[in-house]
């Protein structure tokens, strides 16, 4: 069994535990967790998340919402009539111009609000955030998490992160510049 598989196998038991669900042992810290993995394992982790969501839904009363950050960003652009314009701008002016133009529409506070609007009818017991690698550099993970912190309150959030998280910094893809983020805990070792 690989190290990654051993870590994946620990997730289910961890997230359904009372300690996790009630945030015991965190003090006054927010219940944000990160599961980091090699970017080359993206498909494998996505398949495991699909299995996990189905298994937990069938065998428990827990409601887990899974939000793909990249899909959310595209949804936001389409909802504002900007998606086709963004594609045209990238083709005509290049990626730097596109990223500059999308700073406003995909500002982290707006993305966080759009994410929370998905829960208007039912607040989940926990939230999975996926698709952060695909969303980069449109949406920066640490900025989104900072904006979600006051909105989620005590709802546990699990960030599935293609890169490295050492408990103090996020390093997307394992080779981009490290970004300080001190509010999350490692989900499993």
C-alpha positions in Angstrom: 0.0 0.0 0.0 1.4 3.4 -0.9 1.7 6.3 1.5 -1.0 8.2 -0.4 -3.4 5.2 -0.3 -2.8 4.8 3.5 -3.6 8.5 4.0 -6.7 8.3 1.7 -7.9 5.3 3.7 -7.8 7.4 6.9 -10.0 10.2 5.7 -13.4 8.5 6.2 -12.9 7.6 9.8 -11.5 11.0 10.6 -14.3 13.0 9.1 -17.1 11.0 10.7 -15.6 11.2 14.1 -17.3 13.2 16.8 -13.9 14.9 17.6 -13.7 16.2 14.0 -17.4 17.2 13.7 -17.5 19.0 17.0 -14.0 20.7 16.5 -12.6 19.2 19.7 -9.0 19.9 20.4 -9.0 23.0 18.2 -9.5 25.6 21.0 -10.8 28.7 19.3 -9.3 27.8 15.9 -11.4 27.5 12.8 -12.1 23.9 11.7 -10.2 24.1 8.5 -8.2 21.1 7.3 -6.0 20.3 4.4 -5.3 17.1 2.6 -2.2 17.6 0.5 -1.2 15.1 -2.2 1.1 14.9 -5.2 -0.4 16.8 -8.2 0.1 13.7 -10.3 -2.4 11.9 -8.1 -5.3 14.3 -9.0 -7.4 11.7 -10.7 -6.8 9.1 -8.0 -7.8 11.6 -5.2 -10.9 12.8 -7.2 -12.0 9.2 -7.6 -11.6 8.6 -3.8 -13.5 11.8 -3.0 -16.4 10.6 -5.2 -16.4 7.2 -3.5 -16.1 8.9 0.0 -19.0 11.3 -0.7 -21.2 8.4 -1.9 -20.2 6.1 1.0 -20.8 8.7 3.7 -24.1 9.7 2.2 -25.3 6.1 2.1 -24.1 5.1 5.6 -24.5 8.2 7.8 -26.8 11.2 8.2 -24.0 13.6 7.4 -24.4 16.1 4.6 -21.1 16.9 2.9 -21.0 19.6 0.2 -18.3 19.3 -2.4 -17.4 22.6 -4.2 -15.1 22.5 -7.1 -13.4 26.0 -7.0 -12.6 26.0 -10.7 -16.2 25.1 -11.6 -17.5 27.8 -9.2 -15.2 30.4 -10.9 -16.5 29.5 -14.4 -20.1 29.5 -13.1 -19.5 33.0 -11.7 -18.1 34.3 -15.0 -20.9 32.7 -17.0 -23.5 34.2 -14.6 -22.1 37.6 -15.2 -21.8 37.2 -19.0 -18.0 37.3 -18.8 -17.0 33.8 -19.8 -17.0 34.2 -23.6 -15.4 37.7 -23.2 -12.7 36.2 -21.0 -11.9 33.5 -23.6 -11.8 36.2 -26.4 -9.5 38.4 -24.2 -7.1 35.6 -23.5 -6.9 34.8 -27.3 -6.4 38.5 -28.2 -4.4 39.9 -25.4 -2.8 36.9 -23.6 -3.0 35.4 -20.1 -1.5 38.4 -18.1 -4.2 40.7 -19.5 -6.9 38.2 -18.8 -5.8 37.6 -15.2 -5.7 41.4 -14.6 -9.2 41.8 -16.0 -10.6 39.0 -13.9 -9.2 40.3 -10.6 -12.5 42.1 -9.9 -15.1 39.5 -10.9 -13.1 36.7 -9.2 -12.1 38.7 -6.1 -11.9 36.2 -3.2 -14.7 37.8 -1.2 -17.0 37.5 -4.2 -16.1 33.9 -4.8 -16.5 33.1 -1.1 -20.0 34.8 -1.1 -21.0 32.8 -4.2 -19.8 29.6 -2.5 -21.9 30.4 0.6 -25.0 31.2 -1.6 -25.0 27.5 -2.6 -26.0 26.7 1.0 -29.0 29.0 1.2 -31.4 26.0 1.4 -29.3 23.6 3.6 -26.2 24.2 5.6 -23.9 21.3 5.2 -22.3 19.4 8.1 -18.9 19.9 6.3 -17.5 21.3 3.2 -15.0 19.8 0.8 -13.1 22.2 -1.5 -11.7 20.6 -4.6 -10.4 22.0 -8.0 -8.0 24.5 -6.5 -5.2 23.4 -8.8 -7.3 24.0 -11.9 -8.5 27.3 -10.5 -5.0 28.7 -10.1 -4.1 31.5 -10.7 -7.7 32.7 -11.2 -8.5 32.0 -7.5 -5.8 31.9 -4.9 -6.4 29.2 -2.2 -5.2 31.1 0.8 -7.2 34.2 -0.1 -10.4 32.2 -0.6 -9.8 30.4 2.8 -9.3 33.8 4.5 -12.6 35.0 3.1 -14.4 31.8 4.0 -13.3 31.8 7.6 -15.8 34.3 9.0 -18.6 32.9 6.8 -18.4 29.2 7.7 -18.3 29.6 11.5 -18.0 26.1 13.0 -18.6 24.1 9.7 -15.5 21.9 9.1 -13.8 22.6 5.8 -11.5 20.1 4.1 -9.3 21.5 1.4 -8.0 18.9 -1.1 -4.7 20.5 -2.1 -2.5 19.3 -5.0 0.8 20.3 -3.5 2.3 20.5 -0.1 0.9 21.7 3.2 3.3 21.6 6.2 0.9 23.1 8.7 2.2 26.6 8.1 2.4 27.1 4.3 0.6 26.0 1.2 2.8 25.2 -1.8 0.6 24.6 -4.8 1.9 21.8 -7.2 4.8 21.4 -4.8 6.9 23.9 -6.7 5.3 27.3 -6.6 6.2 29.9 -4.0 5.0 29.0 -0.6 2.1 31.0 0.8 1.7 31.4 4.5 -1.5 29.9 5.8 -1.6 29.2 9.5 -5.3 28.5 10.1 -5.6 25.0 8.7 -4.6 21.7 10.2 -3.4 18.5 8.4 -6.4 16.3 8.0 -4.4 13.0 8.3 -0.7 12.2 8.4 
